[in-house]
Structure formats: C-alpha cells, structure tokens
Amino acid sequence: MFFLVKVVITYLDDFLGKGLGFWTLGKLFFYAWVAIIPECIPLAVLLASIMTMGGFAENYELAAMKSSGLSLFRIIKPLFYCVVLLAILTFFFNNFILPSVMLRSNSLLWDIRQAKPVMNIKEGIFYNKIDDYSMRVGKKSHDGNTLLGVLIYDHTAHLGNNVQLYADSGEMKMSKDTNFLIVKLRNGNRYEAITPEGNKKDTKPFSQLNFKELEVNIALTDFKLKRTDENAFTHHQEMMNVWQISDEVDSLNEKIAKREDGLDNQAKNYFFYRTSTFIKQPIREPVNIRKFYTSLSAPNFKTSVENAMNIARSSSGLIDSVNEGSKEDKINKIEFSIGWHEKINICFACIVLFFVGAPLGAIIRKGGLGLPVVVAVFFFLAYFIFTGAFKDLAAEGVLEPWLGMWLPLILFLPISIFLTYKAATDSSLFDIDSYLAPFKKLFAKFLK
C-alpha cells in the first residue's frame, strides 16, 4: 500500500513517456521499497503482536500459561526482547543504510524528472522538442519509420531558418547506440541562405541542392537519461545520520546568532550615532533632543534630517535582509530537527505499539488475518494521521520539533498502559454482555 501510494501513483506522470529501461525503473522501485521499510515496521509490530497474542488466546494457550502461574508480563517478555532488538536494528537502519538509499533514490528520481520524453512525431504537426531542429511529417506508416512529405528546419547555426530541407519521402531510425536519430530523405531539396560579411541588403543569396538521397544525423543526447553527481544532494536531512544532522543544526544556530550579533553591533556602532557625525564632537551624553535640534542652524538641521532619513532607510533594509536570512535558516533548522527526531521516534513507536497490540490480541482472543488486521489498521491509521498532522504543525513552527514528533507517542502511551492493565487483569474489555449486565440488573430490579 505504501509503495503504491508513495511511488507508483505519486510519480507515475514522471515515468510515462520517458523511455526508461527496466534496469532504471527496477533500481528506482528497489530504492523506494527499501526507503519505506522504517514506516512499515511499526505497523508490522502492531499487526504481528495482535495476531500472535490473539492466536494464543483463541487456542486457549494463553489461558493454559496463566493457569500454570505465568503472568502476562512473563509471557510477553520474550516478545518484548524481540521488539527491542527490532527497534535497535531499525535505528541502525535509519541512521546508516537509509541515508545512502535516499541519496541514490532522490538523485535518480531527479534525473528522471529532468529527462525529456521520447519523441512522438505526429502527422501534420511541427515537432520542436529536438534542440536546434523543427520537423514536420505529412504522413507516417504504421511502423512509424517510413515518412511522406518531410520538412526539416535546421537551426544548428543559430541564424534562424537558414537551412531548410524538403523531401517527398524518407525513413527514420535510431543509431545502434541510440545517440542519434538517422533520417534518410529521398527526392528533395536543401536550401541554405548565405550571409556574406558586411552584407546589409534585404535580399540574400542562397544555395540550393537537389538530391535523390540525403542522410541527416540528429543528436539525441538530451533525450538520454543523464546522471547527476550524487554529492549535490547530500545537504538534505534525509541523506544524513543523526550526528551529521546535529552538526548541521549547530552550524545553523551559530549562523543565526552571528547574523543577529552583527545586526546588534551595527545598530550600536552605526545607526544610533550617525546623525551627529556632521558635528565635530559626537554626542556622548544624554541631551534634550528637541533643544538640540532647535539649536541647529538651517543647513545643519537639513543635513541632520537627511542623515536621519538615510539611516532609517538603510537600517530598515538591513533589518529586512537579516530577518529574511534568519527566517530561512530557522526553517532549515526546523526541518533538520524534525529529521533528527524522526529517525529515533520510529524505534520507540515499535515498543509503544507493541504494548498496544499484544494486550489487544489477548483481549479480543482472535488470531489470523481477520479481526486482528482490522484492529491493527485502525490503530495504525490513527497513529499515522496524528504523526502527519503534528509533523506539519512542527514544520510550520506552531509546535516545537521535538513536541510535534513525539506527541503521537505521548498520546498512545496511556492507551498502551490501559490496554496492558486490562489484559493483565483479564478484563472483558470487548465483551458487550459485561457492559449490559448492570443495565439488566437495574431493569430486573425495576420490574420487581
């Protein structure tokens, strides 16, 4: 489900019409499949714990273990150790393997997006997707290779429509290395305008070539998938481990502090005292501003006002510049902080959801792929929706990054404690009769 939604459906428009080979698509799908593993592990833990404990309870194995003196915590202890081990492996996967996979995946996806679609020359319409060429075909055969009524404008000299080719028929095919489109023209003319140096006349001479067969090789390098250097994508938080992200956050904090200190020094040493620079001795003691300005001569007063207006404009521009730069750095800092917490809280999500799933399985007493799947999907969707919503709030600056990323687990923690307590005390949480019993007693007493 994650793979279909996040990769196939989301990026389907970027794949279509690009002529991508099986190897390229296979690598992209493999990277995408590996990248969604951390997001699927909490769901897998939740579903597996419900199915396992539900199967024990359904087959009365859980009752047998409890009757022999084992508590629920003693029964689930081996499963808990397995989940903790899985959480540790998930952290190592997120921290060391996932950044490398995301780097290769995003760079390949970028190159696919930048690649041009394969040629689709239609009848009677000029095709201008080939650089420096414009082509029109009157008719095409069913195989797409035989052409009739061919018109080609050659703009390789970058002098306009200087070179024009007309042919009654022709053939089109790719070279063996797919780097060139070979067009063989038959029974046509080639016209080329000649522009001598210093020729300023409106009419220009041209050369004409009548041919029975002419071969035109058109380079198709722009249509081939070009790989970008992967180092250009290494500055995103998805391509970093937690230590690299921490270093990046520290660098951003230093950058923001340095920018704000520079603005503070600029205000203290430049803005507040420049209005008095036209006086020999700068003002160093508090004075009556009104008295000071009324004592100035007309030329000095005019200079002072102009100076103050220039300072106001300069300071306003500098403050806006600093605020914009700091705003961008703070946004980047939030993104890196979210990425740091995201790599860690998935590991704890496995543990919290285990203590949701294991007690649920013991309470509902159903194993297999029926009711456990429904319950697991319901709880995981709730967790997934909360995670996405609070993550967006953190990205917008409404919540602190740590709070936005950990709040879903904070909400699920009381649920896990409550369900674990109910399962440990053999509570009939989903038994409708237990909830109806007080009403039945009350109704019976009322009838008496």
C-alpha positions, 0 to 999 in steps of 0.5 A: 500500500505504501509503495503504491501510494508513495511511488507508483501513483505519486510519480507515475506522470514522471515515468510515462513517456520517458523511455526508461529501461527496466534496469532504471525503473527496477533500481528506482522501485528497489530504492523506494521499497527499501526507503519505506521499510522504517514506516512499515515496521511499526505497523508490522509490530502492531499487526504481528503482536495482535495476531500472535497474542490473539492466536494464543488466546483463541487456542486457549494457550494463553489461558493454559500459561496463566493457569500454570502461574505465568503472568502476562508480563512473563509471557510477553517478555520474550516478545518484548526482547524481540521488539527491542532488538527490532527497534535497535536494528531499525535505528541502525537502519535509519541512521546508516543504510537509509541515508545512502538509499535516499541519496541514490533514490532522490538523485535518480528520481531527479534525473528522471524528472529532468529527462525529456520524453521520447519523441512522438512525431505526429502527422501534420504537426511541427515537432520542436522538442529536438534542440536546434531542429523543427520537423514536420511529417505529412504522413507516417506508416504504421511502423512509424519509420517510413515518412511522406512529405518531410520538412526539416528546419535546421537551426544548428547555426543559430541564424534562424531558418537558414537551412531548410530541407524538403523531401517527398519521402524518407525513413527514420531510425535510431543509431545502434547506440541510440545517440542519434536519430538517422533520417534518410530523405529521398527526392528533395531539396536543401536550401541554405541562405548565405550571409556574406560579411558586411552584407546589409541588403534585404535580399540574400543569396542562397544555395540550393541542392537537389538530391535523390538521397540525403542522410541527416544525423540528429543528436539525441543526447538530451533525450538520454537519461543523464546522471547527476553527481550524487554529492549535490544532494547530500545537504538534505536531512534525509541523506544524513545520520543523526550526528551529521544532522546535529552538526548541521543544526549547530552550524545553523544556530551559530549562523543565526546568532552571528547574523543577529550579533552583527545586526546588534553591533551595527545598530550600536556602532552605526545607526544610533550615532550617525546623525551627529557625525556632521558635528565635530564632537559626537554626542556622548551624553544624554541631551534634550533632543528637541533643544538640540535640534532647535539649536541647529542652524538651517543647513545643519538641521537639513543635513541632520534630517537627511542623515536621519532619513538615510539611516532609517532607510538603510537600517530598515533594509538591513533589518529586512535582509537579516530577518529574511536570512534568519527566517530561512535558516530557522526553517532549515533548522526546523526541518533538520530537527524534525529529521533528527527526531524522526529517525529515533521516534520510529524505534520507540513507536515499535515498543509503544505499539507493541504494548498496544497490540499484544494486550489487544490480541489477548483481549479480543482472543482472535488470531489470523488475518481477520479481526486482528488486521482490522484492529491493527489498521485502525490503530495504525491509521490513527497513529499515522494521521496524528504523526502527519498532522503534528509533523506539519504543525512542527514544520510550520513552527506552531509546535516545537520539533521535538513536541510535534514528533513525539506527541503521537507517542505521548498520546498512545502511551496511556492507551498502551498502559490501559490496554496492558492493565486490562489484559493483565487483569483479564478484563472483558474489555470487548465483551458487550454482555459485561457492559449490559449486565448492570443495565439488566440488573437495574431493569430486573430490579425495576420490574420487581 
